[in-house]
Amino acid sequence: RGTKFGLQTPGSRIESILMSLPPVAKWKYTWDFKPDSPEMKLMKVLKEPKEWV
């Protein structure tokens, strides 16, 4: 997300932004987590936030 923001910023130095990426950048589309894994618990909280107030 930060890389996308940097690339959309007027006057930004593209080379500097791309240098901040990890040596091997990889994204998996529609990634499925194992049931009851910490990642799955986090995704549930992010997709279904609680109304605290």
C-alpha positions as CSV (number, residue, x, y, z in Angstrom):
1,R,0.0,0.0,0.0
2,G,2.8,2.4,0.8
3,T,4.5,1.7,-2.6
4,K,1.2,2.5,-4.4
5,F,0.8,5.7,-2.4
6,G,4.4,6.7,-3.2
7,L,3.9,6.1,-6.9
8,Q,0.8,8.2,-7.0
9,T,2.4,11.1,-5.2
10,P,3.3,13.9,-7.7
11,G,7.0,14.6,-8.0
12,S,8.0,11.4,-6.3
13,R,11.3,9.6,-7.3
14,I,10.1,6.3,-8.7
15,E,13.6,4.7,-8.4
16,S,13.7,5.5,-4.7
17,I,10.2,4.1,-4.1
18,L,10.9,0.8,-5.9
19,M,14.2,0.4,-4.1
20,S,12.2,0.1,-0.8
21,L,10.5,-3.1,-2.1
22,P,11.9,-6.4,-0.7
23,P,14.3,-8.2,-3.1
24,V,11.6,-10.7,-3.9
25,A,8.1,-9.2,-3.9
26,K,5.3,-11.6,-4.4
27,W,1.5,-11.3,-3.9
28,K,-0.9,-14.2,-3.9
29,Y,-4.4,-13.4,-5.2
30,T,-7.4,-14.8,-3.2
31,W,-5.1,-16.3,-0.6
32,D,-6.8,-18.9,1.7
33,F,-5.5,-19.3,5.2
34,K,-5.6,-22.4,7.3
35,P,-8.7,-22.5,9.5
36,D,-8.1,-21.2,13.1
37,S,-4.7,-19.8,12.1
38,P,-3.6,-16.4,13.5
39,E,-3.8,-15.0,9.9
40,M,-7.4,-16.2,9.6
41,K,-8.4,-14.7,13.0
42,L,-6.9,-11.4,11.9
43,M,-8.7,-11.4,8.6
44,K,-12.0,-12.1,10.4
45,V,-11.5,-9.1,12.7
46,L,-10.5,-6.9,9.8
47,K,-13.5,-7.9,7.7
48,E,-16.1,-7.9,10.5
49,P,-15.0,-5.1,13.0
50,K,-16.8,-4.8,16.3
51,E,-18.8,-1.7,17.2
52,W,-17.1,-0.7,20.5
53,V,-19.1,2.4,21.3
